[in-house]
Amino acid sequence: MTATTMTCVDVAEVALSALRWLDAHQEEFRLPDTPHDPRHGRDLTLRPLGELARLTHVIAGLDCLGTEGRRMAAALFDFAWEETGHGEVLATIARREPFATYPLEIYAAFALAGRRHGGLDAQLRRITTTRMWRTAERDATRTLGVLGAERDAGLTQHRDPRAVLPHTWLGGGAEPWTFTAETGYAATHTVFHLTDWCTDPGGLTATLCEHLRLWLPAWLDCSVEAGHWDLTGELLAVAAMLPGQVDVTSAWQALAGARRADGALAETAELDREGAGFHQCYHSTLVTAFSATLTAGRAAS
């Protein structure tokens, strides 16, 4: 079965316009000269670059936006790899912070694409087999993210994701009406980590797919009403992957209508009214490109 047809929104064009904005703002993803210096907040430096790498890798791999879309996504991914010094920046951080998970989580997207750094690979093979790594106290959704990164980097997963899933908000069967922005992000990321960023629906059980198919429209209504465009985009990415029909037409109309003329989208309507800058737009614009590409690919298939 196919997803609900987007009769009023050209999702491929939404994806391309978002990619054009990201391409035009590539320089703002550059790392500082000393990215390993703790004085540089990684949420403003490494995190945006890692998210750019992860999602442009998925977009380029889906290959449903034509030559322009494939070229922009691949070029942005290549740029992100160059910014890490072909992995040396991440290796340096891993040596300084051996039990930090974020160097692995960023590196995993590159490793999945065959971009490897031998020293970092060796470091990760050692660290991820320690008792410290296995017993670190992380929340369940975060643990799924680390396990997914281990998988993508070709490492042995330190736990079985199926044993972790029941401890998440989504997998534990929390009441659907307890949905908030926080639980919504936990739910979308649970799905992302189990399905290799919505490219492998087989990572979800049939029961969980049915639960999402039933409740996603209501959660989308909440996010749209709140003007929370970043979360709306993540929920639409999940909807694009689910089997069966999920009516997301009104959510796509709202998201597409909230974009700026240049293709950018602020994380929330409130931030847009306040004149959101790059750091308030890059993630929601990247997620829009991601979810629109998934939706376009689903419609084409």
C-alpha positions as CSV (number, residue, x, y, z in Angstrom):
1,M,0.0,0.0,0.0
2,T,1.1,3.5,-0.6
3,A,1.1,6.5,1.7
4,T,-1.6,9.1,1.3
5,T,-1.0,11.1,-1.9
6,M,0.2,14.7,-1.3
7,T,-2.1,16.3,-3.7
8,C,-1.6,19.9,-2.5
9,V,2.1,19.9,-1.7
10,D,5.0,19.1,-4.0
11,V,7.2,17.4,-1.4
12,A,10.1,16.9,-3.8
13,E,10.2,20.7,-4.3
14,V,10.0,21.2,-0.5
15,A,13.0,18.9,-0.1
16,L,15.0,20.7,-2.9
17,S,14.3,24.1,-1.5
18,A,15.5,23.1,1.9
19,L,18.6,21.6,0.4
20,R,19.3,24.8,-1.5
21,W,19.1,26.7,1.7
22,L,21.5,24.3,3.4
23,D,23.8,24.4,0.5
24,A,23.8,28.3,0.5
25,H,24.6,28.2,4.3
26,Q,27.3,25.5,4.1
27,E,29.9,27.9,5.5
28,E,27.9,28.3,8.8
29,F,28.4,24.5,9.5
30,R,32.2,25.0,9.5
31,L,34.0,23.9,12.7
32,P,36.2,26.4,14.6
33,D,40.0,26.1,14.2
34,T,40.2,24.1,17.4
35,P,37.0,22.1,17.5
36,H,38.3,19.9,20.3
37,D,38.6,22.9,22.7
38,P,35.9,22.5,25.3
39,R,35.3,26.2,25.3
40,H,33.5,25.7,21.9
41,G,30.0,24.4,22.8
42,R,29.6,21.2,20.8
43,D,25.9,21.8,20.4
44,L,26.8,24.8,18.2
45,T,29.7,23.2,16.3
46,L,30.0,19.4,16.2
47,R,26.3,18.6,16.6
48,P,25.1,20.6,13.6
49,L,27.9,19.1,11.5
50,G,27.0,15.6,12.7
51,E,23.3,16.1,11.9
52,L,24.2,17.4,8.5
53,A,26.2,14.3,7.8
54,R,23.7,11.8,9.0
55,L,20.7,13.2,7.2
56,T,22.4,14.1,3.9
57,H,23.8,10.6,3.8
58,V,20.2,9.3,4.0
59,I,18.9,11.8,1.4
60,A,21.6,11.0,-1.1
61,G,21.1,7.3,-0.7
62,L,17.3,7.6,-1.4
63,D,18.1,9.1,-4.8
64,C,14.6,10.4,-5.5
65,L,15.2,14.1,-6.0
66,G,16.9,14.0,-9.3
67,T,20.4,15.1,-10.2
68,E,20.3,18.4,-8.4
69,G,19.1,16.8,-5.1
70,R,21.6,14.0,-5.3
71,R,24.4,16.4,-6.0
72,M,23.6,18.8,-3.2
73,A,23.1,16.1,-0.6
74,A,26.4,14.3,-1.6
75,A,28.3,17.5,-1.6
76,L,27.1,18.5,1.8
77,F,28.0,15.0,3.1
78,D,31.5,15.3,1.6
79,F,31.9,18.8,3.1
80,A,31.1,17.4,6.6
81,W,33.7,14.7,6.2
82,E,36.3,17.2,5.2
83,E,35.4,19.4,8.2
84,T,36.2,16.5,10.5
85,G,39.7,16.3,9.0
86,H,38.7,12.9,7.5
87,G,37.9,11.8,11.0
88,E,41.0,13.2,12.8
89,V,38.9,15.8,14.7
90,L,36.7,13.0,16.1
91,A,39.7,10.8,16.9
92,T,41.3,13.7,18.9
93,I,38.2,14.2,20.9
94,A,37.8,10.4,21.5
95,R,41.4,10.3,22.9
96,R,40.6,13.2,25.2
97,E,37.1,12.0,26.2
98,P,37.4,8.2,25.8
99,F,34.0,7.4,27.2
100,A,32.0,10.2,25.4
101,T,29.6,8.7,22.9
102,Y,29.2,11.7,20.6
103,P,32.4,11.1,18.6
104,L,31.1,7.6,17.8
105,E,27.6,8.9,17.0
106,I,28.9,11.4,14.6
107,Y,31.5,9.1,13.0
108,A,28.9,6.3,12.5
109,A,27.3,8.0,9.5
110,F,30.7,8.4,7.8
111,A,31.7,4.8,8.6
112,L,28.5,3.6,7.2
113,A,29.4,5.4,3.9
114,G,32.9,3.8,3.9
115,R,34.7,6.8,5.3
116,R,37.0,5.4,7.9
117,H,39.8,6.6,10.3
118,G,42.0,3.7,11.3
119,G,43.1,5.3,14.7
120,L,39.5,6.1,15.7
121,D,38.4,2.6,14.7
122,A,41.0,1.0,16.9
123,Q,40.1,3.4,19.8
124,L,36.4,2.5,19.5
125,R,37.0,-1.2,19.3
126,R,38.9,-1.0,22.7
127,I,36.6,1.4,24.5
128,T,33.2,-0.2,23.5
129,T,34.3,-3.5,25.1
130,T,35.0,-2.0,28.5
131,R,32.7,-2.5,31.5
132,M,32.5,1.3,31.8
133,W,31.0,1.6,28.3
134,R,28.5,-1.3,29.0
135,T,27.3,0.0,32.4
136,A,27.1,3.7,31.7
137,E,23.8,5.1,32.9
138,R,22.1,6.5,29.9
139,D,18.4,6.8,29.3
140,A,16.8,4.2,27.0
141,T,16.4,6.3,23.9
142,R,20.0,7.5,24.2
143,T,21.1,3.9,24.6
144,L,19.3,3.0,21.3
145,G,21.2,5.8,19.6
146,V,24.6,4.5,20.9
147,L,23.6,1.0,19.8
148,G,22.7,2.2,16.4
149,A,26.0,4.0,16.1
150,E,27.8,0.8,17.1
151,R,26.0,-1.1,14.4
152,D,26.7,1.5,11.7
153,A,30.4,1.6,12.6
154,G,30.7,-2.1,12.4
155,L,31.2,-2.7,16.2
156,T,29.5,-5.3,18.3
157,Q,26.5,-3.8,20.0
158,H,26.9,-3.8,23.8
159,R,23.2,-4.6,24.3
160,D,20.3,-6.0,22.4
161,P,18.1,-3.1,21.2
162,R,15.0,-5.3,21.7
163,A,15.8,-5.5,25.4
164,V,16.1,-1.7,25.6
165,L,12.9,-0.8,23.6
166,P,10.4,-1.6,26.4
167,H,12.1,1.1,28.5
168,T,11.4,3.9,26.1
169,W,8.2,6.0,26.1
170,L,7.1,4.6,22.8
171,G,8.2,1.0,23.2
172,G,6.9,0.8,26.8
173,G,3.4,1.6,25.8
174,A,3.0,4.9,27.5
175,E,-0.5,6.4,27.2
176,P,-0.7,8.2,23.8
177,W,-2.4,11.2,25.4
178,T,0.8,11.9,27.4
179,F,2.4,13.1,24.2
180,T,4.5,16.3,24.7
181,A,7.3,17.8,22.7
182,E,9.8,15.9,24.9
183,T,8.1,12.5,24.5
184,G,7.5,13.3,20.8
185,Y,11.2,13.7,20.2
186,A,11.9,10.5,22.2
187,A,9.4,8.6,20.1
188,T,10.8,9.8,16.7
189,H,14.3,9.0,17.8
190,T,13.4,5.6,19.0
191,V,12.1,5.0,15.5
192,F,15.1,6.5,13.8
193,H,17.5,4.4,15.8
194,L,15.6,1.1,15.2
195,T,15.0,1.7,11.5
196,D,18.4,3.1,10.4
197,W,16.8,6.6,10.1
198,C,13.6,5.4,8.5
199,T,15.2,3.4,5.7
200,D,14.5,-0.1,7.2
201,P,10.9,-0.5,8.4
202,G,11.7,-4.0,9.5
203,G,13.3,-2.6,12.6
204,L,9.8,-2.0,14.0
205,T,7.4,-4.7,15.1
206,A,3.9,-4.9,13.5
207,T,2.4,-3.9,16.8
208,L,4.5,-0.8,17.1
209,C,3.8,0.1,13.5
210,E,0.1,-0.1,14.1
211,H,0.3,2.0,17.2
212,L,2.2,4.7,15.3
213,R,-0.2,4.5,12.4
214,L,-3.1,5.0,14.8
215,W,-1.7,7.9,16.8
216,L,0.6,9.8,14.5
217,P,-2.2,11.9,13.1
218,A,-3.2,13.1,16.5
219,W,0.4,13.8,17.5
220,L,0.9,15.7,14.3
221,D,-2.2,17.8,15.0
222,C,-0.7,18.7,18.4
223,S,2.6,19.7,16.9
224,V,1.1,21.7,14.1
225,E,-1.3,23.6,16.5
226,A,1.7,24.4,18.6
227,G,3.7,25.6,15.6
228,H,6.5,23.2,16.5
229,W,7.8,22.7,13.0
230,D,10.9,20.8,13.9
231,L,9.0,18.1,15.7
232,T,6.3,18.1,12.9
233,G,9.0,17.3,10.4
234,E,10.4,14.4,12.4
235,L,6.9,12.9,12.8
236,L,6.3,13.2,9.1
237,A,9.5,11.3,8.5
238,V,8.2,8.5,10.7
239,A,4.8,8.6,8.8
240,A,6.6,8.3,5.5
241,M,8.1,4.9,6.5
242,L,5.0,3.2,8.0
243,P,3.2,0.5,6.1
244,G,-0.4,1.3,5.2
245,Q,-2.0,4.7,4.8
246,V,-1.5,7.6,7.2
247,D,-3.3,10.8,6.4
248,V,-0.7,13.5,6.8
249,T,-1.9,15.9,4.1
250,S,-2.9,18.7,6.5
251,A,0.4,18.5,8.4
252,W,2.4,18.8,5.1
253,Q,0.3,21.8,4.0
254,A,1.0,23.5,7.4
255,L,4.7,22.7,7.3
256,A,5.1,23.8,3.7
257,G,3.2,27.0,4.4
258,A,5.4,27.9,7.3
259,R,8.6,28.0,5.2
260,R,10.3,31.2,4.4
261,A,10.7,32.2,0.7
262,D,14.3,30.9,0.7
263,G,13.2,27.4,1.8
264,A,14.3,27.7,5.4
265,L,12.1,26.8,8.3
266,A,12.4,27.9,11.9
267,E,12.2,25.3,14.6
268,T,9.0,26.9,15.9
269,A,6.5,29.6,14.8
270,E,7.5,31.6,17.9
271,L,11.2,31.6,16.9
272,D,10.2,32.6,13.4
273,R,8.4,35.6,14.7
274,E,11.4,36.6,16.7
275,G,13.7,36.5,13.6
276,A,15.3,33.0,13.9
277,G,18.9,32.8,12.8
278,F,21.0,29.9,11.4
279,H,21.1,27.9,14.7
280,Q,17.3,28.2,15.1
281,C,16.7,27.1,11.5
282,Y,19.3,24.6,10.4
283,H,17.9,21.5,12.1
284,S,14.3,22.1,11.2
285,T,15.3,22.8,7.6
286,L,17.5,19.7,7.5
287,V,14.6,17.6,8.9
288,T,12.2,19.1,6.4
289,A,14.6,18.0,3.6
290,F,14.8,14.5,5.2
291,S,11.1,14.0,5.7
292,A,10.2,15.4,2.3
293,T,12.7,13.2,0.6
294,L,11.3,10.1,2.4
295,T,7.8,11.1,1.5
296,A,8.7,11.7,-2.2
297,G,10.5,8.3,-2.3
298,R,7.5,6.6,-0.8
299,A,5.1,8.2,-3.3
300,A,7.3,7.2,-6.2
301,S,7.5,3.6,-5.1
